[in-house]
Amino acid sequence: MTISEEDLPPRKKKLLEPPVLDSMGVEELTLYIAELEAEIARVREAMKAKQAHAAAAALFFKPPAGA
């Protein structure tokens, strides 16, 4: 019997390994926050683009009225 990937439990991906904050100074922590905020903004833009793409696809594939 062959096991497919669908049979396996989903794997969680750890995207970022958080740094040890205890070893960072206030200036380093401030820079780290700025980097995280920039990454959050980048992800939000990607999400908006994907949502717009999905909305456009939904309109394109929408069945004709009265069908």
HELIX and SHEET records of a PDB file:
HELIX    1   1 GLU A    5  ASP A    7  5                                   3    
HELIX    2   2 LEU A   21  SER A   23  5                                   3    
HELIX    3   3 VAL A   26  PHE A   60  1                                  35    
END                                                                             
